[in-house]
Amino acid sequence: MQLRLNAWLRQWIARARGKGRFRLRPIEIGGNCLLTIDQLRQLLQRLRQLLHAVVVLGVAYVVLPFPLAYLPLTSHLTQSWKAELQKELLDLLNLSKTMIPDLLVIALIVMVVVEILRASNSWFSAVKKGRVQLAWFYPEWATPTARLLNFVVIVLGIVMAYPYLPGSTSRPFQYMSIFVGAMALLGSSGVASNVVSGLMFTYTRAFQTGDRVSIDGQHGTVLSCDLMVARLLTSRNEVISLPNSIVLNGAVINYSLMRRERQQPAALAVKVHVDLEVPWRVVRDCLVGAVLGAVGVCKDPKPEVRQVALEHSCLSYEINVGVEKVEAYGLTRSNLLASIQDAFFAAGINLVTPEPLTIQKGRKPTGSALV
């Protein structure tokens, strides 16, 4: 009977892919797949083999004393064998009485945690997709908040289920818990710093995925902003991973924020140096004309030309324009520089390199009246 049952279970586990109430399904918690169907099938086959071996050994342990009682040499072993069997069965029964209530409590805690995770993920998914709108909660907060809440719920579930685990009061189990806690404490300083920094970036909305930013001198598009690191994709198709603690201590320039929040283009500033003999109105007209021929530059708002510095041998000008596509910020800057060179070359004006203004001892600085 046991052999037939074991063979039927082996075949059912190997072919349990069809429809119905008793078909195998992947094990998922909070939208995460813990075990696929193939992994679950392998686990069930191992459990079947173990259960089959336990049943066979148990049956042999119970049935074997009966034939031994009819043999003169082994008849005296039957009584001790039966007494030992009764003792083991009573111990197993007592252990089951104490373990079954604890296992039921653990199962109840797991069911509650799973339902809370499902409800949380469904609600935050609706917020992210815009089906649920809150005036004080931004859609980009949905994913990190869901992960943070899932982590808190899982930790609370583990804390609540820990006292009901079999053997949780034993010395080896307690020593293992102390070891795990010590390892977590030793490595938590850097991890906690990066996690807190990541949460600050998320909830202060410094940047988000897809933004064109400059972080600690690195320019690129934000690929992801996790709890530990932020990843940038540069114009050279390189991925830079920056720990959140470094990002927090550096300067962050977001070129996409104005376009997303206020529907205004990102600003691009280019500085040129022209000889003092060239009239400033001519320089202004050349810069404005260069903007008209540059690809990727916004024509509205109009470009703004400023005189920013009076050097020893030249005058510094700065032109501020808007960029149509933030993703092409570097390419737009290159196009604008090329258009400026063409415009000044056509007008016969040379661009110069500024010389530092030096002050010699005992003399008044040259150009001091021009300050």
C-alpha positions as CSV (number, residue, x, y, z in Angstrom):
1,M,0.0,0.0,0.0
2,Q,2.8,2.4,0.9
3,L,4.7,1.6,-2.2
4,R,1.7,2.2,-4.4
5,L,1.0,5.5,-2.6
6,N,4.6,6.6,-3.0
7,A,4.6,5.8,-6.7
8,W,1.3,7.7,-7.2
9,L,2.7,10.8,-5.4
10,R,5.9,10.7,-7.5
11,Q,3.9,10.7,-10.7
12,W,1.5,13.4,-9.5
13,I,4.3,15.7,-8.5
14,A,6.1,15.2,-11.8
15,R,3.0,15.9,-13.9
16,A,1.1,18.5,-11.7
17,R,0.9,21.2,-14.3
18,G,-2.7,21.0,-15.3
19,K,-5.7,23.0,-14.2
20,G,-7.7,22.4,-11.1
21,R,-7.7,22.9,-7.4
22,F,-4.8,20.7,-6.7
23,R,-2.4,21.9,-9.3
24,L,1.0,23.3,-8.3
25,R,1.4,27.1,-8.2
26,P,4.5,29.3,-7.7
27,I,4.9,30.5,-4.1
28,E,4.7,34.3,-4.0
29,I,4.9,36.8,-1.1
30,G,4.2,40.5,-1.7
31,G,4.6,40.1,-5.5
32,N,8.0,38.4,-5.2
33,C,8.4,34.8,-6.5
34,L,10.1,32.7,-3.8
35,L,9.8,29.3,-5.5
36,T,9.0,28.5,-9.1
37,I,7.0,25.5,-10.1
38,D,10.2,23.5,-11.0
39,Q,11.8,24.4,-7.7
40,L,8.6,23.5,-5.8
41,R,8.4,20.2,-7.6
42,Q,12.0,19.3,-6.6
43,L,11.2,20.3,-3.0
44,L,8.1,18.1,-2.9
45,Q,10.0,15.2,-4.4
46,R,12.6,15.4,-1.6
47,L,9.9,15.6,1.0
48,R,8.2,12.6,-0.5
49,Q,11.3,10.6,-0.4
50,L,11.9,11.6,3.2
51,L,8.3,10.8,4.2
52,H,8.5,7.5,2.5
53,A,11.6,6.5,4.3
54,V,10.1,7.6,7.7
55,V,7.0,5.6,7.0
56,V,8.9,2.4,6.0
57,L,11.2,2.6,9.0
58,G,8.2,3.3,11.3
59,V,6.3,0.4,10.0
60,A,9.3,-1.9,10.3
61,Y,9.8,-0.6,13.8
62,V,6.3,-1.5,14.8
63,V,5.8,-4.7,12.9
64,L,9.3,-6.3,13.5
65,P,8.7,-7.2,17.2
66,F,5.8,-9.5,16.3
67,P,7.8,-12.2,14.3
68,L,10.6,-11.9,16.8
69,A,8.3,-12.9,19.6
70,Y,8.0,-16.4,18.1
71,L,11.7,-17.0,18.0
72,P,13.3,-18.4,21.2
73,L,16.5,-16.4,20.9
74,T,14.8,-13.0,20.4
75,S,11.6,-13.4,22.4
76,H,13.0,-11.7,25.4
77,L,13.8,-8.6,23.2
78,T,10.1,-8.1,22.4
79,Q,9.1,-6.8,25.8
80,S,11.8,-4.2,25.9
81,W,11.2,-3.3,22.3
82,K,7.5,-2.7,23.0
83,A,8.2,-0.6,26.1
84,E,10.6,1.5,24.1
85,L,8.1,1.9,21.3
86,Q,5.4,3.0,23.8
87,K,7.8,5.5,25.3
88,E,8.7,7.0,21.9
89,L,5.1,7.2,20.9
90,L,4.2,9.0,24.1
91,D,7.1,11.5,23.7
92,L,6.0,12.1,20.1
93,L,2.4,12.7,21.2
94,N,3.5,15.1,24.0
95,L,5.7,17.0,21.6
96,S,2.9,17.3,19.0
97,K,0.6,18.7,21.7
98,T,3.0,21.5,22.4
99,M,4.2,22.1,18.8
100,I,0.8,22.1,17.0
101,P,-0.6,25.2,18.7
102,D,2.7,27.1,18.1
103,L,2.8,26.1,14.5
104,L,-0.8,27.2,14.1
105,V,0.1,30.6,15.5
106,I,3.0,30.9,13.1
107,A,0.8,30.0,10.2
108,L,-1.7,32.6,11.3
109,I,1.1,35.3,11.5
110,V,2.4,34.3,8.1
111,M,-1.1,34.6,6.6
112,V,-1.7,38.0,8.1
113,V,1.7,39.2,6.9
114,V,1.1,38.0,3.4
115,E,-2.3,39.7,3.2
116,I,-0.9,42.9,4.5
117,L,1.9,42.8,1.9
118,R,-0.6,42.1,-0.9
119,A,-2.8,45.0,0.2
120,S,0.1,47.4,0.5
121,N,1.6,46.5,-2.9
122,S,-1.8,46.9,-4.5
123,W,-2.5,50.3,-3.0
124,F,0.9,51.7,-3.8
125,S,0.7,50.3,-7.3
126,A,-2.5,52.2,-7.8
127,V,-0.8,55.4,-6.4
128,K,2.1,54.9,-8.8
129,K,-0.2,54.5,-11.8
130,G,-2.3,57.5,-10.9
131,R,-5.5,55.6,-10.0
132,V,-5.3,56.9,-6.5
133,Q,-4.2,60.5,-6.1
134,L,-3.3,62.2,-2.9
135,A,-2.3,65.9,-2.7
136,W,0.5,65.3,-0.2
137,F,1.9,62.1,-1.7
138,Y,3.8,62.1,-5.0
139,P,3.6,59.1,-7.3
140,E,7.4,58.6,-7.3
141,W,7.2,57.9,-3.6
142,A,5.1,54.8,-4.1
143,T,7.8,52.2,-4.9
144,P,10.3,53.1,-2.1
145,T,7.5,53.6,0.4
146,A,6.1,50.2,-0.5
147,R,9.5,48.5,-0.1
148,L,10.1,50.3,3.3
149,L,6.6,49.3,4.5
150,N,7.1,45.7,3.4
151,F,10.4,45.5,5.2
152,V,8.9,46.8,8.4
153,V,5.9,44.4,8.2
154,I,8.2,41.4,7.5
155,V,10.5,42.3,10.4
156,L,7.5,42.7,12.8
157,G,6.2,39.3,11.6
158,I,9.5,37.6,12.3
159,V,9.6,39.2,15.8
160,M,6.1,38.1,16.5
161,A,6.7,34.5,15.3
162,Y,10.1,34.1,16.9
163,P,8.9,33.0,20.3
164,Y,6.7,30.3,18.7
165,L,9.5,28.7,16.7
166,P,10.4,25.2,17.9
167,G,13.6,25.3,19.8
168,S,13.7,29.1,20.1
169,T,14.5,28.8,23.8
170,S,17.4,26.3,23.3
171,R,21.0,27.5,23.8
172,P,22.2,26.9,20.2
173,F,19.3,28.9,18.8
174,Q,20.0,31.8,21.2
175,Y,23.7,31.7,20.4
176,M,23.0,31.9,16.7
177,S,20.6,34.8,17.3
178,I,23.4,36.7,19.2
179,F,25.9,35.9,16.4
180,V,23.5,37.2,13.7
181,G,22.8,40.4,15.7
182,A,26.5,41.1,16.3
183,M,27.3,40.7,12.6
184,A,24.4,43.0,11.7
185,L,25.6,45.6,14.3
186,L,29.2,45.6,12.9
187,G,28.1,46.2,9.3
188,S,25.2,48.5,9.9
189,S,27.0,51.8,10.2
190,G,27.8,52.2,6.5
191,V,24.6,50.5,5.4
192,A,22.5,52.7,7.6
193,S,24.2,55.8,6.3
194,N,23.5,54.9,2.7
195,V,19.9,53.8,3.4
196,V,19.1,57.1,5.2
197,S,20.7,59.1,2.4
198,G,18.6,57.2,-0.2
199,L,15.4,57.9,1.8
200,M,16.3,61.6,2.0
201,F,16.8,61.8,-1.8
202,T,13.5,60.1,-2.4
203,Y,11.3,62.1,-0.1
204,T,13.1,65.5,-0.8
205,R,12.7,64.8,-4.5
206,A,16.2,65.9,-5.3
207,F,16.1,63.7,-8.4
208,Q,14.3,60.6,-9.8
209,T,14.7,58.0,-12.5
210,G,15.2,59.5,-15.9
211,D,16.5,62.9,-14.7
212,R,19.5,64.5,-16.2
213,V,21.8,65.4,-13.3
214,S,25.3,66.3,-12.3
215,I,26.4,64.6,-9.0
216,D,29.8,65.1,-7.6
217,G,31.1,66.3,-11.0
218,Q,29.6,63.3,-12.8
219,H,27.1,64.1,-15.5
220,G,24.5,61.6,-16.7
221,T,20.9,60.3,-16.6
222,V,19.7,58.6,-13.5
223,L,19.1,54.9,-14.2
224,S,18.0,54.0,-10.7
225,C,18.0,55.4,-7.1
226,D,18.0,52.5,-4.7
227,L,18.4,52.5,-0.9
228,M,22.1,51.9,-1.2
229,V,23.4,53.5,-4.5
230,A,22.4,55.8,-7.3
231,R,23.4,54.8,-10.9
232,L,24.1,57.2,-13.7
233,L,24.3,56.6,-17.4
234,T,26.8,58.9,-19.0
235,S,27.0,60.2,-22.6
236,R,29.8,57.6,-23.2
237,N,27.3,54.8,-22.3
238,E,29.0,54.1,-19.0
239,V,27.2,53.3,-15.8
240,I,28.5,55.0,-12.7
241,S,27.4,53.7,-9.3
242,L,27.6,56.3,-6.5
243,P,26.9,55.4,-2.9
244,N,24.1,57.5,-1.4
245,S,26.3,58.8,1.4
246,I,28.7,60.3,-1.2
247,V,25.8,61.8,-3.2
248,L,24.4,63.3,0.0
249,N,27.8,65.1,0.7
250,G,28.2,66.4,-2.8
251,A,26.5,69.0,-5.0
252,V,23.5,67.7,-7.0
253,I,22.4,69.7,-10.1
254,N,19.1,68.6,-11.6
255,Y,18.6,69.7,-15.2
256,S,15.2,68.1,-15.5
257,L,13.4,69.5,-12.5
258,M,12.3,72.8,-14.1
259,R,10.9,71.1,-17.1
260,R,8.9,68.6,-15.0
261,E,7.7,70.8,-12.2
262,R,7.3,74.2,-13.9
263,Q,7.3,73.4,-17.6
264,Q,10.3,75.5,-18.2
265,P,13.4,74.4,-20.2
266,A,16.7,73.7,-18.5
267,A,19.2,76.6,-18.8
268,L,22.5,76.3,-20.7
269,A,25.2,79.0,-20.2
270,V,28.2,79.4,-22.5
271,K,30.9,82.0,-21.8
272,V,33.1,83.6,-24.5
273,H,35.9,86.1,-24.4
274,V,36.2,88.9,-27.0
275,D,38.8,91.6,-27.5
276,L,38.0,95.0,-25.8
277,E,38.1,96.7,-29.2
278,V,35.1,94.9,-30.5
279,P,31.8,96.8,-29.7
280,W,29.6,94.9,-27.3
281,R,26.5,95.4,-29.5
282,V,28.2,93.5,-32.3
283,V,29.2,90.7,-29.9
284,R,25.6,90.5,-28.7
285,D,24.2,90.3,-32.2
286,C,26.6,87.5,-33.1
287,L,25.7,85.5,-30.0
288,V,22.0,85.9,-30.6
289,G,22.4,85.0,-34.3
290,A,24.4,81.9,-33.2
291,V,21.4,80.6,-31.2
292,L,19.2,80.7,-34.2
293,G,21.5,78.3,-36.0
294,A,22.1,75.9,-33.1
295,V,20.2,72.6,-33.1
296,G,18.4,71.7,-29.8
297,V,18.2,75.3,-28.4
298,C,14.8,76.7,-27.5
299,K,13.8,79.9,-29.3
300,D,11.4,80.7,-26.5
301,P,12.4,82.2,-24.1
302,K,14.7,84.4,-26.0
303,P,18.5,84.1,-25.3
304,E,20.0,86.4,-22.7
305,V,23.4,87.9,-23.2
306,R,25.3,89.3,-20.2
307,Q,28.7,91.0,-19.7
308,V,30.1,89.0,-16.8
309,A,33.7,90.1,-16.4
310,L,36.2,92.7,-17.6
311,E,39.6,91.0,-17.9
312,H,43.0,92.5,-18.6
313,S,42.8,92.2,-22.3
314,C,39.3,91.1,-23.1
315,L,35.6,91.3,-22.1
316,S,33.8,88.1,-21.0
317,Y,30.3,87.5,-22.2
318,E,27.8,84.8,-21.2
319,I,24.8,83.7,-23.1
320,N,21.9,81.8,-21.4
321,V,19.5,79.7,-23.5
322,G,17.0,77.0,-23.0
323,V,17.5,73.3,-23.9
324,E,14.7,71.6,-25.8
325,K,15.6,68.0,-24.7
326,V,17.5,67.5,-21.4
327,E,18.6,64.1,-22.6
328,A,20.7,65.8,-25.3
329,Y,22.1,68.4,-23.0
330,G,25.8,67.7,-23.9
331,L,25.0,67.5,-27.6
332,T,23.1,70.8,-27.5
333,R,26.0,72.5,-25.8
334,S,28.4,71.2,-28.5
335,N,26.0,72.4,-31.2
336,L,25.8,75.9,-29.6
337,L,29.6,76.2,-29.3
338,A,30.0,75.2,-33.0
339,S,27.3,77.8,-34.0
340,I,29.0,80.5,-32.0
341,Q,32.4,79.8,-33.7
342,D,30.7,80.0,-37.1
343,A,29.0,83.2,-36.3
344,F,32.1,85.0,-35.0
345,F,34.2,83.6,-37.9
346,A,31.7,85.0,-40.4
347,A,31.8,88.4,-38.6
348,G,35.6,88.5,-38.6
349,I,35.8,88.5,-34.8
350,N,38.4,86.4,-33.0
351,L,37.8,84.7,-29.7
352,V,40.6,85.2,-27.3
353,T,41.8,83.6,-24.1
354,P,41.7,85.9,-21.0
355,E,45.0,86.9,-19.3
356,P,45.1,87.2,-15.5
357,L,45.2,90.7,-14.1
358,T,48.5,91.0,-12.3
359,I,49.4,93.7,-9.7
360,Q,53.1,94.7,-9.6
361,K,54.6,95.9,-6.3
362,G,54.7,99.7,-6.1
363,R,52.3,100.2,-9.0
364,K,48.7,100.7,-9.4
365,P,46.9,97.7,-11.1
366,T,46.3,98.2,-14.8
367,G,42.7,98.7,-15.5
368,S,41.8,99.6,-11.9
369,A,39.5,102.4,-13.1
370,L,37.4,99.8,-15.0
371,V,36.2,98.0,-11.9
